[in-house]
Amino acid sequence: FYPSMAKNGSRIAFEHDFGVWSWDAKTNAAKEISLYAPSDDRANNLRKETLKAGLQEMTLAPDGKSALIVVHGEVFLQPLSGTGDAQRLTDTSAREQDATFTPDGKSVLFASDRDGDQNLFIEDVKTKTTRLLYKTEGRADNAPKVSPDGKYVAFMRGFRGEELCVIPMDSQSGSGMKILSKDPDVDDLAWSPDSKYVAFTRTKSHSAGTLADVFVVNAIEGSAPINVTRYPGINSAPQWSADGKKLFFLSNRSGTVNLWSVSLEEEKDKAEDENPDEEKPDPKAAKKGEKPSVTVKIDFEDLHKRAKQVTKTEAAVNGFTVSPDSKTVVYSMTQLGQADLWKVAVKGGEPTRLTTTGELGTGVQFSPDGTKVYYLGVGGAAKSLTLATSAVTPLKIALKMEVDTRAELLQMFDEAWRKMRDGFYDPKMHGADWSAVRTKYRTIIPSITYKEDFYWLFTLAMGELNASHTGISPATDTAAVNVTSSLGVVYDDAYSGAGVRVKMIVPKSPAAMSETPLSVGDIILKVDGAAVENNEKFYSLLADKANKRVELLLSKTGKEADAKTVKIKATTQLAHKNLNYEVWQREREAMTDKASGGKLGYLHLSAMNDENLDKFKRAVYGDFQGKSGLVLDVRFNGGGSIADELLEILETRVFSYRTLRGDEKPTTAPLSAFNKPLIVLINEGSASNAEVFPWAMRDLKIGKVVGVSTQGSVIGTGATDLIDGSTLRIPAVGSLTLNGTDMENHGCPPDLYVENDPEAVFLNEDKQLEAAVKELLKEVK
């Protein structure tokens, strides 16, 4: 890294393997320079913190008098009334998470990586004695959920929930553990109120996103899980009603994510439902503070067909909780740009807005008596909502801890390394010895003080995988950045006089649309009264001026004597880039039209997103109706997820035509078919889903591909958090061609190889487009 040559060219100094090296030009040999540079830490390695927000989890105690709080990998017991301080239940350099109570509130279960891997522990709240409940060597155990009767614990094993397991609460050394499901991507575990069933979400990834269904499994008998939603969309986050009669879940089957429910038994008329011999819950038990006994009865036959929509909103429902009396649901939703909590009857009907704070509450949960709702608001701040008055009250929380910076960095490194080990799509880690990578880079941690250096270090470690779609970043980036604005002009690099000279004006830019537009050849001498001494000075004068009026001193000769003052509203660099893109696109439309004699249409997709899908549909069903073929350009396209939708249109076969008397342009059946010759342009800037698409074009022989090989950056990626809220991107889903070729590190090769050399680019020529037009015209009748 960072080579630096001596002025006489005799040596080059550079960084290598975390040391400083020198290369000798005469001997063509390099050697490490021995350095001894002792230093003190610039800051105290131990920092004391009092955390009032940034909470990662909050779980109410069974009696509603306290809550478990998880923040920065530690578990606290926080009283919800009075003035008592929070009780710290864990105090380690490890990360504790997924904390939950036992039904009697006397013990707490959580997942911890204190022993190297993430395993399950149980702690007595009063004595703080802790024991290991279950440990899987080399794999993560997480998300423990205790059955309502306190006899069993359901949990997920594996980083991506590869196995759903259940274990007796009194298990010693992991005895009695049963695997209920072995399919990956299990989440959202929920026990039925009678402790017999576990509901969960199972997700399946596909090239355009994900599918998810809700399953129910008999945890006692261990029978096969049953799909209770059976809908090709996303069905997730199951919750049982306390009376055991309904199962609620979120589903996007109505177009947006809404709340749905299924009746576990076929609903009967009230008259039929009255059975004097049926055992009723003991009302006296409820008066004693005990939950009435519930027996969950499930008629699995056609259960999925009994699904009913509870909320009917155009905005997506994000999370919900069912009241203890099974009559009301409180949910979070963003409506008309404002996030708030709402409530609705379980039978559906008109919803009621509960808050006006503009917060998308997470972890929403009812108090045991049903009078309040607790949730985490903006910035992880704990709050309560009194339903009778809609009053929102911030909880008084001040969690004190001391953090050892180096111990924190070691934990973050180990957790990130472990998650990449368990979550990376290729179990062979692209041939890298991942254990050796850990040893190599972990030894550097003691010499690191700042998080920025840690991110750099782990980025180097991930580089050993030679994989795309990786990354690590801080939870928030608060660094102040000066953003250079734009006037919408290109400056003349050959000009060396005073100020800067305008070489070109971007159409529709501020320079072109101003009341006093700039002209080619204008020389900008001053910006807001400050002299432009050189190009660097000019750009610094435009810092943070976007959407503000900027005063320019313009001259044709470079002299102030004939200069004039104009005012122009500057824009952002992104807006400038988009305007340049429009020019580039229109130029290629014109090139295609000219070279094909008007026979071919040209369309560039800048990304594989909904906006570009709509652009494609407008073109093929409207603008290009009179064309005989299409040049589809996915160069410089960073990807997305619309390859499936494009192929649905391009692969659809026409089976008939529809016409009216006198109609000279009959429509196809189906209408969504595109049955004209097509060719695709690719280059080294085509990435991810913009590579999946040309691979499909080749393999399915829909159209030829022209240009140079794509990047070879095709992995489905997801993100996970670390102890301090940092984000780690993990490539979790591989993409293979029909013959089994991994698209990662294997770019899609063109049928016709054509380069756009630097000279052609400088002259604004497009040899790849020219070749594509020429090739496609051979197929046009």
C-alpha positions in Angstrom: 0.0 0.0 0.0 0.9 3.7 -0.4 4.1 3.5 -2.4 6.3 6.6 -2.3 9.4 7.0 -4.6 12.6 8.8 -3.6 13.3 12.0 -5.7 16.3 10.3 -7.3 14.3 7.2 -8.1 16.6 4.9 -6.2 14.1 3.6 -3.7 10.4 3.1 -3.2 8.9 3.0 0.3 5.6 1.2 0.9 3.4 -0.6 3.4 3.3 -4.3 3.4 2.0 -6.9 5.8 1.4 -4.2 8.5 5.0 -3.0 8.2 7.1 -0.4 6.3 9.3 -1.8 3.5 11.8 -0.4 1.1 12.6 -1.5 -2.5 16.0 -0.9 -3.9 16.1 -0.1 -7.6 19.7 -1.3 -8.0 19.2 -4.7 -6.4 15.5 -5.2 -7.3 15.1 -6.4 -3.7 12.7 -5.3 -1.0 13.2 -5.6 2.8 11.3 -4.5 5.9 12.5 -1.5 7.7 12.8 -2.1 11.5 10.9 0.5 13.4 10.6 1.2 17.1 8.1 3.9 17.8 6.7 3.6 21.4 3.6 5.8 22.0 0.9 6.3 24.6 -2.8 6.0 23.8 -4.2 9.3 22.8 -7.3 8.6 24.9 -8.2 6.6 28.0 -8.7 3.0 26.9 -11.6 2.7 29.4 -14.6 4.9 28.9 -17.5 5.4 31.2 -20.9 5.7 29.6 -24.4 6.4 30.8 -26.8 5.2 28.1 -30.3 6.7 28.0 -31.1 5.7 24.4 -29.7 3.5 21.7 -31.4 0.5 23.3 -31.4 -2.6 21.1 -34.0 -4.7 22.9 -36.7 -4.2 25.5 -38.8 -7.1 26.9 -41.5 -6.7 29.6 -41.5 -8.9 32.7 -44.5 -11.2 33.1 -45.8 -9.0 36.0 -45.2 -5.8 34.0 -43.2 -4.1 36.8 -39.9 -4.2 35.0 -38.3 -4.8 31.6 -35.2 -6.4 30.3 -33.0 -3.9 28.4 -30.2 -4.9 26.1 -27.7 -2.3 25.0 -24.1 -2.6 23.9 -24.2 -6.3 24.5 -25.2 -6.1 28.2 -28.5 -7.1 29.9 -30.2 -4.8 32.5 -33.3 -5.2 34.6 -35.0 -1.8 34.5 -37.9 -1.0 37.0 -40.8 0.6 35.1 -42.1 2.5 38.1 -40.6 4.3 41.1 -37.1 5.6 41.3 -35.1 2.4 41.5 -31.9 2.1 39.4 -31.5 -0.5 36.8 -29.9 -3.8 37.9 -27.1 -5.0 35.6 -27.5 -8.7 35.0 -24.4 -9.3 32.8 -21.0 -7.7 32.9 -18.6 -9.2 30.3 -16.7 -8.1 27.3 -18.8 -10.5 25.3 -22.1 -9.7 23.5 -25.3 -10.8 25.2 -28.5 -10.5 23.3 -32.0 -12.1 22.6 -32.9 -11.7 26.3 -36.2 -13.1 27.5 -37.8 -14.0 30.9 -39.0 -17.3 32.2 -42.8 -17.2 32.8 -42.3 -16.8 36.6 -40.0 -13.8 36.0 -37.3 -15.3 38.3 -34.8 -16.2 35.5 -33.5 -14.7 32.3 -32.4 -16.5 29.1 -30.0 -14.9 26.6 -27.5 -15.7 23.9 -23.9 -14.9 24.6 -20.6 -15.3 22.7 -18.6 -15.3 26.0 -17.2 -18.8 25.2 -16.2 -18.0 21.6 -19.3 -19.1 19.8 -22.8 -17.8 20.5 -24.6 -20.1 23.0 -27.6 -20.1 25.3 -27.4 -19.2 29.0 -29.8 -18.9 31.9 -29.4 -16.6 34.8 -31.2 -16.4 38.2 -32.3 -12.7 38.5 -31.9 -12.7 42.3 -28.6 -14.6 42.8 -27.1 -13.7 39.3 -25.8 -17.3 39.1 -25.5 -18.3 35.4 -25.4 -21.7 33.8 -24.9 -22.9 30.2 -28.2 -24.1 28.8 -27.1 -25.3 25.4 -23.9 -25.1 23.3 -23.3 -26.0 19.7 -19.7 -26.2 18.7 -18.8 -24.0 15.8 -22.4 -22.7 15.3 -24.5 -20.0 16.7 -27.5 -20.7 19.1 -29.9 -17.7 19.3 -33.4 -16.3 19.8 -34.5 -18.5 22.8 -38.2 -18.4 23.5 -39.6 -20.0 26.7 -42.9 -21.9 26.5 -45.7 -20.3 28.6 -45.6 -23.3 31.0 -41.9 -22.8 31.5 -41.0 -26.3 30.6 -39.3 -25.9 27.2 -37.1 -23.5 25.3 -37.4 -23.1 21.5 -34.4 -21.6 19.7 -32.7 -21.3 16.4 -29.4 -23.0 15.6 -27.1 -21.6 13.0 -26.4 -18.0 11.9 -29.3 -18.0 9.4 -31.6 -20.1 11.5 -30.8 -23.4 9.7 -32.5 -25.5 12.4 -35.4 -24.9 14.7 -34.8 -26.7 18.0 -36.5 -27.3 21.4 -34.9 -28.3 24.6 -36.3 -29.0 28.1 -35.7 -26.0 30.5 -34.1 -28.3 33.1 -31.8 -29.9 30.5 -28.3 -30.6 31.7 -25.4 -30.6 29.1 -27.9 -30.2 26.3 -29.8 -33.5 26.8 -33.3 -33.9 25.4 -32.8 -31.4 22.5 -35.0 -32.1 19.5 -34.8 -30.6 16.0 -38.2 -29.5 14.8 -37.2 -28.1 11.4 -34.0 -28.3 9.3 -34.8 -25.7 6.6 -32.7 -22.5 6.6 -33.9 -19.0 7.2 -36.2 -19.7 10.2 -37.2 -16.7 12.3 -40.0 -15.2 14.4 -40.5 -18.0 16.9 -43.8 -17.8 18.8 -45.2 -20.4 21.3 -48.9 -21.1 21.4 -50.5 -20.1 24.7 -50.9 -23.8 25.7 -47.2 -24.6 25.1 -47.9 -27.2 22.5 -47.1 -25.5 19.2 -44.4 -23.2 17.8 -45.2 -20.9 14.9 -42.4 -19.5 12.9 -41.4 -17.8 9.6 -39.5 -19.7 6.9 -38.0 -17.6 4.2 -36.8 -18.6 0.7 -34.5 -16.4 -1.4 -35.0 -16.0 -5.1 -33.4 -13.7 -7.7 -36.1 -11.0 -7.4 -36.2 -11.0 -3.6 -37.7 -13.4 -1.1 -40.7 -15.5 -0.4 -41.8 -16.3 3.2 -44.5 -18.4 4.8 -45.7 -19.1 8.3 -45.4 -22.6 9.6 -46.7 -24.3 12.8 -45.1 -27.3 14.4 -46.1 -29.5 17.3 -43.2 -29.0 19.6 -44.1 -31.9 21.9 -44.7 -34.6 19.3 -42.1 -33.2 16.9 -44.3 -33.8 13.8 -43.5 -32.2 10.5 -44.1 -28.4 10.3 -47.3 -27.4 8.5 -47.5 -24.3 6.2 -50.5 -22.3 7.4 -50.3 -19.4 4.9 -49.4 -21.0 1.6 -49.2 -17.8 -0.4 -46.6 -16.7 -3.0 -45.4 -13.6 -1.2 -44.1 -12.5 2.1 -46.0 -13.9 5.1 -44.2 -13.4 8.4 -44.1 -12.4 12.1 -46.7 -14.8 13.5 -48.4 -14.1 16.9 -51.0 -16.1 18.7 -54.0 -14.5 20.4 -54.0 -15.1 24.1 -57.3 -17.0 23.9 -55.7 -19.5 21.5 -58.3 -19.0 18.8 -56.4 -17.0 16.1 -52.9 -16.7 14.6 -52.0 -13.2 13.4 -49.3 -12.5 10.8 -48.1 -9.9 8.3 -48.6 -10.4 4.6 -48.1 -8.4 1.4 -50.7 -10.4 -0.5 -52.9 -7.3 -0.8 -50.1 -5.3 -2.5 -48.7 -3.8 0.7 -47.8 -5.4 4.0 -50.9 -5.6 6.1 -52.1 -7.5 9.2 -53.9 -10.8 8.6 -55.3 -13.5 10.8 -56.4 -17.1 10.5 -59.0 -18.8 12.8 -57.5 -21.9 14.1 -60.8 -23.7 13.9 -63.7 -23.2 11.5 -65.7 -20.3 12.9 -69.3 -21.3 14.0 -72.4 -19.3 14.6 -72.8 -18.0 18.1 -75.8 -20.2 18.7 -73.9 -23.3 17.6 -70.9 -22.3 19.7 -72.8 -22.3 22.9 -71.9 -25.7 24.4 -72.9 -26.1 28.1 -70.7 -29.2 28.4 -67.6 -27.4 27.2 -65.0 -26.7 29.8 -64.7 -23.0 30.4 -61.7 -21.1 31.8 -61.9 -20.5 35.6 -62.6 -16.8 36.1 -61.3 -17.1 39.7 -57.9 -18.0 38.4 -57.8 -14.7 36.5 -58.7 -12.8 39.6 -55.8 -14.3 41.4 -53.4 -13.0 38.8 -53.1 -16.3 37.0 -53.7 -16.7 33.4 -56.8 -18.8 32.6 -55.8 -22.2 31.1 -56.1 -22.4 27.3 -56.2 -25.4 25.0 -55.3 -24.6 21.5 -57.3 -26.6 18.9 -56.2 -26.4 15.3 -58.1 -27.6 12.3 -55.3 -27.8 9.8 -57.5 -28.7 6.8 -57.8 -25.7 4.6 -56.4 -23.5 7.4 -54.6 -21.2 4.9 -58.0 -20.5 3.2 -59.4 -19.1 6.4 -57.0 -16.1 6.3 -58.7 -12.7 6.7 -57.3 -9.2 6.3 -57.4 -7.2 9.5 -55.9 -3.9 8.4 -56.6 -2.5 4.9 -54.0 0.3 4.5 -52.1 1.5 1.5 -49.0 2.0 3.8 -47.1 -1.0 5.1 -47.6 -2.3 8.6 -44.2 -2.7 10.3 -44.9 -4.5 13.5 -47.8 -5.3 15.8 -48.9 -6.8 19.2 -52.1 -8.4 20.2 -53.8 -7.4 23.5 -54.1 -9.8 26.4 -57.8 -10.0 26.0 -57.4 -10.9 22.3 -59.7 -8.0 21.2 -57.3 -5.4 19.9 -54.1 -5.1 17.9 -51.7 -2.2 18.1 -49.4 -1.7 15.1 -46.8 0.7 13.7 -47.2 2.2 10.3 -46.0 5.2 8.2 -49.0 7.0 6.8 -48.6 10.0 4.5 -45.0 10.3 5.4 -45.5 10.2 9.2 -44.8 7.1 11.3 -47.1 6.4 14.3 -48.8 3.7 16.3 -52.4 2.7 15.5 -54.9 0.3 16.8 -57.7 -1.8 15.3 -60.1 -4.5 16.5 -59.1 -8.0 15.8 -62.2 -8.4 13.7 -61.0 -5.5 11.5 -62.8 -2.2 10.9 -61.7 1.4 11.1 -58.3 1.9 12.6 -57.5 4.6 15.2 -54.3 6.6 15.3 -52.7 6.5 18.8 -49.7 8.7 18.5 -48.6 11.8 16.6 -45.0 11.7 17.5 -43.7 10.6 14.1 -42.0 7.6 15.4 -42.0 4.1 13.9 -42.2 2.1 17.1 -40.3 -1.2 17.2 -40.6 -4.0 19.7 -44.2 -3.0 20.4 -45.7 -5.0 23.3 -48.7 -4.7 25.6 -48.5 -4.5 29.4 -50.0 -7.6 31.1 -53.1 -5.6 32.1 -53.6 -4.3 28.6 -53.7 -0.6 29.6 -50.3 0.4 28.1 -48.1 -0.3 25.2 -44.3 -0.2 25.4 -41.9 0.3 22.5 -38.6 1.7 21.3 -38.9 5.0 19.5 -36.4 7.1 17.5 -32.8 6.5 18.4 -33.7 3.4 20.5 -35.4 5.5 23.3 -37.8 3.5 25.5 -41.4 4.8 25.7 -44.8 3.9 27.0 -48.2 4.7 25.6 -51.3 4.9 27.8 -54.2 3.6 25.6 -56.9 5.4 27.5 -55.4 8.9 27.0 -52.9 8.3 24.1 -50.3 9.9 26.3 -46.7 9.0 25.3 -44.2 8.9 28.2 -40.4 8.5 27.8 -39.1 6.0 30.3 -36.4 7.3 32.7 -33.5 5.1 31.9 -29.8 5.7 32.7 -27.7 2.6 32.2 -24.2 2.9 33.4 -21.3 0.9 32.1 -17.6 1.0 31.6 -16.3 -0.1 28.2 -12.8 -1.3 27.5 -12.1 -0.1 24.0 -9.6 -2.8 23.0 -11.8 -5.5 24.5 -14.7 -4.1 22.5 -12.6 -4.1 19.3 -11.6 -7.7 19.9 -15.2 -8.8 20.5 -16.3 -6.9 17.3 -13.6 -8.6 15.3 -14.5 -12.1 16.6 -18.2 -11.5 16.1 -17.7 -10.2 12.5 -15.3 -13.0 11.7 -17.7 -15.6 13.1 -20.7 -14.2 11.3 -18.8 -14.2 8.0 -17.7 -17.8 8.7 -21.3 -18.9 9.3 -23.1 -16.7 6.8 -20.9 -16.5 3.7 -22.6 -18.3 0.8 -19.6 -20.5 0.0 -18.7 -22.9 2.9 -15.2 -23.2 1.3 -14.8 -19.4 1.7 -13.6 -19.0 -1.9 -10.6 -21.1 -1.0 -9.4 -18.8 1.8 -8.2 -20.3 5.1 -10.6 -18.3 7.2 -9.1 -19.5 10.5 -5.7 -18.4 9.4 -7.2 -15.0 8.3 -8.5 -14.6 11.9 -5.1 -15.3 13.3 -3.3 -13.0 10.9 -5.5 -9.9 11.4 -6.6 -10.3 15.0 -3.0 -9.8 16.2 -3.2 -6.2 15.0 -6.1 -5.3 17.2 -4.0 -4.4 20.3 -2.3 -1.7 18.3 -5.6 -0.1 17.2 -7.3 2.7 19.0 -9.9 4.1 16.7 -12.9 2.4 15.1 -11.9 3.8 11.7 -8.7 1.7 11.8 -10.8 -1.3 12.9 -13.1 -0.9 9.9 -10.0 -0.7 7.6 -8.5 -3.8 9.2 -11.6 -5.9 8.9 -12.0 -4.7 5.3 -8.6 -6.1 4.6 -9.6 -9.4 6.2 -12.7 -9.6 4.0 -10.5 -8.9 1.0 -9.0 -12.3 1.5 -12.3 -13.8 0.4 -12.1 -12.0 -3.0 -15.8 -11.4 -2.9 -18.1 -8.6 -3.8 -21.0 -7.2 -1.8 -19.0 -7.1 1.5 -18.5 -4.1 3.8 -18.4 -2.8 7.3 -19.5 0.6 8.4 -20.3 2.6 11.6 -23.8 2.9 12.9 -23.9 6.6 12.2 -21.5 8.8 10.4 -21.5 12.2 12.1 -18.4 13.6 10.4 -19.1 17.0 8.8 -18.4 16.9 5.1 -18.2 19.9 2.7 -20.2 19.0 -0.4 -19.1 20.7 -3.6 -22.0 22.1 -5.5 -22.3 22.5 -9.3 -23.1 25.2 -11.8 -23.7 22.6 -14.6 -20.7 23.4 -16.7 -17.6 21.6 -17.9 -14.4 23.6 -17.5 -11.5 24.0 -20.0 -8.5 22.1 -18.7 -6.3 23.7 -21.3 -6.9 27.2 -20.1 -4.2 28.6 -17.8 -5.2 32.2 -17.3 -7.0 33.9 -14.5 -10.1 32.1 -13.2 -11.7 29.1 -15.0 -13.1 29.1 -18.6 -16.3 27.4 -19.5 -15.8 24.7 -22.1 -19.3 23.2 -22.2 -22.7 23.9 -20.7 -24.9 20.9 -19.6 -28.4 21.3 -21.1 -31.1 22.0 -18.5 -28.5 22.8 -15.9 -28.5 26.1 -13.8 -25.9 27.6 -16.1 -28.3 26.9 -19.1 -31.6 27.8 -17.4 -30.6 30.9 -15.4 -32.1 34.3 -16.2 -28.7 35.3 -17.4 -27.3 32.0 -18.8 -23.6 31.4 -19.1 -22.0 31.0 -22.5 -19.1 28.8 -23.8 -15.9 30.9 -23.4 -17.0 32.8 -20.3 -14.3 33.1 -17.7 -15.3 33.0 -14.1 -13.1 35.3 -12.1 -14.8 35.4 -8.7 -17.4 33.4 -6.7 -19.3 35.4 -4.1 -16.6 38.1 -4.2 -13.7 35.7 -3.7 -11.1 35.5 -6.5 -10.7 32.2 -8.3 -7.0 31.6 -8.2 -7.0 28.0 -9.6 -9.3 25.1 -10.2 -8.8 23.8 -6.7 -9.7 27.2 -5.3 -12.8 27.4 -7.5 -14.2 24.1 -6.3 -13.6 25.0 -2.6 -15.6 28.2 -3.2 -18.6 26.1 -4.3 -18.6 24.0 -1.2 -22.0 23.8 0.5 -23.6 26.2 -2.0 -26.2 23.7 -3.5 -29.7 25.2 -3.9 -28.2 28.6 -3.0 -27.8 31.7 -5.2 -24.1 32.2 -6.1 -22.7 35.5 -7.4 -20.3 35.1 -10.3 -18.0 37.6 -11.9 -17.8 36.8 -15.6 -15.4 38.1 -18.3 -14.8 37.3 -21.9 -11.2 38.3 -21.8 -10.2 37.3 -18.3 -9.9 40.9 -17.2 -12.1 42.5 -14.5 -12.4 45.7 -16.6 -15.0 44.2 -18.9 -16.5 41.8 -16.4 -20.1 41.5 -15.4 -21.9 40.1 -12.3 -24.5 37.4 -12.6 -26.4 35.3 -10.0 -27.1 31.7 -10.5 -28.7 29.0 -8.3 -26.2 26.2 -7.8 -27.3 22.5 -7.8 -25.9 19.3 -6.4 -23.3 17.1 -7.9 -25.8 14.3 -8.2 -28.2 16.5 -10.2 -25.3 17.5 -12.4 -24.5 13.8 -12.9 -28.1 13.0 -13.8 -28.2 15.8 -16.4 -24.9 14.4 -17.9 -26.5 11.0 -18.0 -29.5 12.4 -19.9 -27.2 13.9 -22.5 -25.2 10.6 -22.8 -28.4 8.7 -23.2 -29.9 11.0 -25.8 -26.7 10.9 -27.8 -26.9 7.1 -28.0 -30.5 7.2 -28.9 -29.5 9.5 -31.8 -26.6 7.2 -32.7 -28.8 4.2 -32.9 -31.5 5.9 -34.9 -29.0 7.2 -37.4 -27.0 4.0 -37.8 -30.2 1.9 -38.2 -32.1 4.2 -40.4 -34.8 4.6 -37.7 -35.4 0.8 -37.6 -34.1 0.2 -34.1 -34.9 1.6 -30.7 -32.3 2.2 -28.0 -32.9 1.9 -24.2 -30.4 2.2 -21.4 -31.2 0.9 -17.9 -29.2 2.7 -15.3 -30.2 0.3 -12.5 -32.2 -2.8 -12.0 -34.9 -1.2 -10.0 -38.7 -0.4 -10.3 -38.0 3.0 -11.9 -36.1 1.4 -14.8 -38.6 -1.5 -15.1 -41.3 1.2 -15.7 -39.0 2.8 -18.2 -38.6 -0.5 -20.0 -42.4 -1.1 -20.1 -43.1 2.4 -21.4 -40.5 1.9 -24.2 -41.5 -1.6 -25.4 -45.3 -1.0 -25.2 -45.2 2.6 -26.4 -42.2 4.4 -27.7 -40.8 1.4 -29.7 -44.1 0.1 -31.1 -43.0 1.1 -34.6 -39.5 -0.2 -34.3 -38.2 -3.5 -35.7 -35.8 -4.3 -32.9 -34.3 -3.1 -29.6 -30.8 -2.4 -28.4 -31.0 -2.8 -24.6 -28.0 -1.3 -22.8 -27.1 -2.4 -19.2 -23.6 -0.9 -19.2 -22.6 1.0 -16.1 -25.6 -0.6 -14.3 -24.8 -1.4 -10.7 -27.7 -3.9 -10.3 -30.9 -4.3 -8.4 -33.5 -7.0 -8.7 -35.7 -6.7 -11.9 -34.0 -9.4 -14.1 -37.0 -11.7 -13.4 -39.5 -9.2 -14.5 -37.6 -8.3 -17.6 -37.4 -11.9 -18.6 -41.1 -12.5 -17.9 -41.8 -10.0 -20.7 -39.0 -11.0 -23.1 -39.7 -14.8 -22.7 -43.5 -14.6 -23.1 -44.6 -16.2 -26.3 -47.4 -14.8 -28.4 -50.2 -17.3 -29.1 -52.6 -15.0 -31.0 -53.4 -11.5 -32.2 -56.4 -9.3 -31.4 -57.7 -6.7 -33.9 -60.7 -4.6 -34.7 -62.1 -3.8 -38.1 -59.9 -1.3 -39.7 -57.1 -1.7 -37.1 -53.8 -1.7 -38.8 -51.8 -2.5 -35.6 -53.3 -5.6 -33.9 -52.3 -6.3 -30.4 -50.6 -9.4 -29.2 -52.0 -12.0 -26.8 -50.7 -11.8 -24.2 -50.2 -8.0 -24.3 -47.0 -8.3 -22.2 -45.1 -10.1 -24.9 -42.1 -8.5 -26.7 -41.5 -10.6 -29.8 -39.0 -8.4 -31.7 -35.2 -9.0 -32.2 -33.2 -7.8 -29.2 -29.5 -7.4 -28.4 -27.9 -6.5 -25.1 -24.9 -4.3 -24.4 -22.6 -5.0 -21.4 -19.3 -3.8 -20.0 -17.1 -4.0 -16.9 -19.5 -1.6 -15.2 -22.4 -4.1 -15.4 -22.7 -5.6 -11.9 -24.9 -7.9 -9.8 -28.4 -8.2 -11.2 -27.2 -6.5 -14.4 -25.1 -9.5 -14.9 -27.7 -12.1 -14.1 -29.8 -10.6 -16.9 -27.2 -11.0 -19.8 -26.3 -14.5 -18.5 -30.0 -15.4 -18.9 -30.1 -13.8 -22.4 -27.2 -16.0 -23.4 -28.3 -19.2 -21.8 -31.9 -18.9 -22.9 -30.8 -17.7 -26.4 -33.2 -14.7 -26.3 -30.7 -12.3 -27.8 -27.0 -11.8 -28.3 -24.8 -10.0 -25.9 -22.2 -7.4 -27.1 -19.4 -5.6 -25.3 -16.8 -6.9 -22.8 -17.2 -9.2 -19.8 -19.2 -8.0 -16.8 -17.7 -7.5 -13.3 -18.4 -10.9 -11.9 -20.0 -9.4 -8.8 -23.1 -11.5 -8.3 -24.1 -12.4 -4.7 -27.2 -11.8 -2.7 -26.2 -9.9 0.3 -27.7 -9.0 3.7 -26.6 -7.0 6.7 -26.2 -7.7 10.4 -25.3 -5.5 13.3 -22.3 -5.7 15.7 -22.2 -4.9 19.4 -21.9 -1.1 18.9 -24.5 -0.9 16.1 -21.9 -1.1 13.3 -23.2 -2.8 10.1 -21.6 -5.8 8.5 -22.6 -6.9 5.0 -22.5 -10.6 4.4 -22.8 -12.2 0.9 -25.3 -15.0 1.8 -26.8 -16.1 -1.5 -24.9 -17.5 -4.5 -26.0 -17.3 -8.1 -25.2 -20.1 -10.5 -25.7 -20.4 -14.3 -27.7 -23.3 -15.8 -24.4 -25.2 -16.2 -23.4 -24.6 -12.6 -20.9 -21.7 -13.1 -20.7 -19.4 -10.1 -21.5 -15.9 -11.4 -19.3 -14.4 -8.6 -15.8 -13.7 -10.0 -17.0 -15.1 -13.4 -18.4 -12.2 -15.4 -20.8 -12.8 -18.2 -18.8 -13.1 -21.5 -20.2 -11.4 -24.6 -21.2 -13.2 -27.8 -19.4 -10.4 -29.6 -16.4 -9.0 -27.9 -16.0 -5.2 -28.6 -13.9 -2.7 -26.5 -14.5 1.0 -26.2 -10.9 2.1 -26.2 -9.8 5.3 -24.4 -9.4 7.3 -27.7 -13.0 6.4 -28.7 -14.3 7.4 -25.4 -12.5 10.7 -25.6 -14.0 11.4 -29.0 -17.4 10.4 -27.7 -17.6 7.4 -30.1 -19.3 4.2 -29.1 -17.8 1.2 -30.9 -19.8 -1.2 -28.8 -23.1 0.4 -29.7 -22.0 0.6 -33.4 -21.3 -3.2 -33.4 -24.6 -4.0 -31.6 -26.6 -2.0 -34.2 -24.8 -3.7 -37.1 -25.3 -7.2 -35.6 -29.0 -6.6 -34.8 -29.8 -5.3 -38.2 -28.9 -8.7 -39.6 -31.9 -10.1 -37.7 -34.3 -7.4 -38.6 -36.6 -8.2 -41.5 
